[in-house]
Every structure is written in C-alpha cells, then in structure tokens.
Amino acid sequence: MIRNGASMSARNKIEFGIAAPQIHGRFPLELNEIHNYIQRVEELAFHSIWVQEQARLRAGAGALEGISLLSYVAALTQRIRLGAAVFLITLRNPILLAKSLATLDQLSQGRLIVGVGLGGITRLYEAYGLSPERRVARFLEALTLLQRLWTEEELTFQGQFWKIDRASLLPKPIQKPHPPIWFGAYYGSGEMADQVAV
C-alpha cells in the first residue's frame, strides 16, 4: 500500500487483510470462537478485516450481515481497519446505508473502508423488488448520494431514483471528506467500468 509522502521503504511495505468470520454452518453462533478470532487478527497486526455483501439467501450456510459484524469487530479492536468487499449499493437504500456507515466510522474512530460494487448476479434484483435495468444509473446515483450526505451540511437532491429536500445527516463520518471508497468488480463487467473512474 502506497501512501502520499511515504518513504521509499514504506512504499515497499505489503499489508495484509483477512476475511471476517462471517459464514457459519451451525447456529446458535459460537461467540467465543468469533471473539477469539477477531482478537487474534488484531494481535497479529493484520492491516484490515473484511466482510462481503451477503445478499443471496442460500441453503446450507448462514452469513452474518456485514455492517453488523463490522460493528462487533469495532467494539473488540483498537487498530485494525474495517473493510467491506463490497456493498452492493444498488440493492440498498443509500440514505440508510450512509447513516449506518457514518455511525460505524464514528464507533470505530475512523477505521472504515467502504467497498462498493454493482454485483454480477442480476436475478438478485427481483428478490429485492428492483429491476436490473438501469442498474448502472442507480449505482452512480446511490454513490453520489452517499458522498453528498457524508460531506454536505444540508442536502437537497433530485435524482432519478431518490429525492431529498434539505436533509442533514448527523453524525458525519470521522474520516474527511469521508471514508475511503474502493470499487470492486470482476473482469467482464465493463458496463460499469466504462462509466466509473477511480
């Protein structure tokens, strides 16, 4: 990971992230196992711990919701960064998501990394009451709305999918102007890649 103003030796530093214990085959959960795993990850000086969006309902395994799990991780740790790889923001309400993530950034004292993506399984949209058509436009509007809610004191927004009149999101994230936003995609998803530059 290269940071601005870093020395030559720091630029060559490799930092590792690790998956959070999100998917489980038996319930109720063994909280001691999850607790010990998270504390061990912090002790071993991993850079970050990651969840993924679990939008699919599948048989055989249960997946913990990502923001809830990262909140639990935040309460048990002091240093490790908290990442999502990635939130499918087209399937979420961006106003509620902005509030949840700003709260998590506050609770973690500015350790959140927000991964966003479009998602490649279009049949999920029907289960969420949405059409996969115009999903790129929906993604871009949701991303714009997230960033503006995090950075503007009072927001009026007239989009194609969401409309807000003089809204104010408090608290804002600790990180300024907002938590880092990472884009996740897989090869072949050029539909979004042509329109979003990182």
Residue pairs with C-beta under 8 A, 6 or more apart in sequence:
1 13
1 14
1 15
1 47
2 11
3 10
15 47
15 48
16 46
16 47
17 46
17 47
17 48
17 49
17 50
17 81
17 83
18 41
18 46
18 48
18 49
18 50
19 49
19 50
19 51
19 52
20 38
20 49
20 50
20 51
20 69
20 70
20 73
21 33
21 34
21 37
21 38
22 51
22 52
22 54
22 63
22 64
22 66
22 69
23 54
23 61
23 62
23 63
23 64
24 61
24 62
24 63
24 64
25 60
25 61
25 62
27 62
34 72
35 76
38 49
38 72
38 73
38 76
38 77
39 76
39 77
41 49
41 77
41 80
42 76
42 77
42 78
42 79
42 80
45 79
46 80
47 80
47 81
48 80
48 81
48 82
48 83
48 113
49 70
49 73
49 77
49 80
49 81
49 82
49 83
50 83
50 84
50 85
50 115
51 64
51 66
51 67
51 69
51 70
51 83
51 84
51 85
52 66
52 84
52 85
52 86
53 66
53 84
53 86
53 87
53 88
53 91
53 117
53 119
54 63
54 64
54 65
54 66
55 88
55 91
55 119
55 124
55 128
56 121
56 124
57 127
66 84
66 87
67 84
67 100
67 101
67 104
70 82
70 84
70 104
70 108
70 112
71 104
71 107
73 80
73 82
74 82
74 104
74 107
74 108
74 111
75 107
79 111
80 111
81 111
81 112
81 113
82 104
82 108
82 111
82 112
82 113
83 112
83 113
83 115
83 182
84 113
84 114
84 115
85 115
85 182
85 184
86 115
86 116
86 117
86 182
86 183
86 184
87 97
87 114
87 115
87 116
87 117
88 117
88 118
88 119
88 124
89 97
89 116
89 117
89 139
89 142
89 143
89 146
90 118
90 119
90 125
90 130
90 135
90 138
90 139
90 142
91 119
91 124
91 125
91 128
91 130
92 142
94 141
94 142
94 143
94 145
94 146
94 149
94 162
95 145
95 149
95 162
95 164
95 167
95 169
97 142
97 146
98 145
98 146
98 149
98 150
98 169
99 149
99 169
101 112
101 114
101 146
101 173
101 179
102 149
102 150
102 169
102 171
102 172
102 173
103 171
104 112
105 111
105 112
105 173
105 174
105 175
105 179
106 171
106 173
106 174
109 174
110 173
110 174
110 175
110 179
112 173
112 175
112 179
113 179
113 180
113 182
114 146
114 179
114 180
114 181
114 182
115 181
115 182
115 183
115 184
116 139
116 143
116 181
116 182
116 183
116 184
117 183
117 184
117 185
118 135
118 136
118 139
118 185
118 189
118 191
118 192
119 135
120 186
120 189
122 132
122 135
123 132
125 131
125 132
125 135
126 132
130 138
134 160
136 191
136 192
136 195
137 160
137 161
138 160
138 161
139 192
139 196
140 195
140 196
141 159
141 160
141 161
141 162
142 161
142 162
143 181
143 196
144 159
145 157
145 159
145 162
145 164
146 178
147 177
147 178
147 181
148 155
148 157
149 155
149 167
149 169
150 169
150 172
150 173
150 177
150 178
150 179
151 172
151 177
151 178
153 168
154 166
154 167
154 168
155 164
155 166
155 167
155 168
155 169
156 164
156 165
156 166
156 167
157 163
157 164
157 167
173 179
183 196
183 198
185 192
185 193
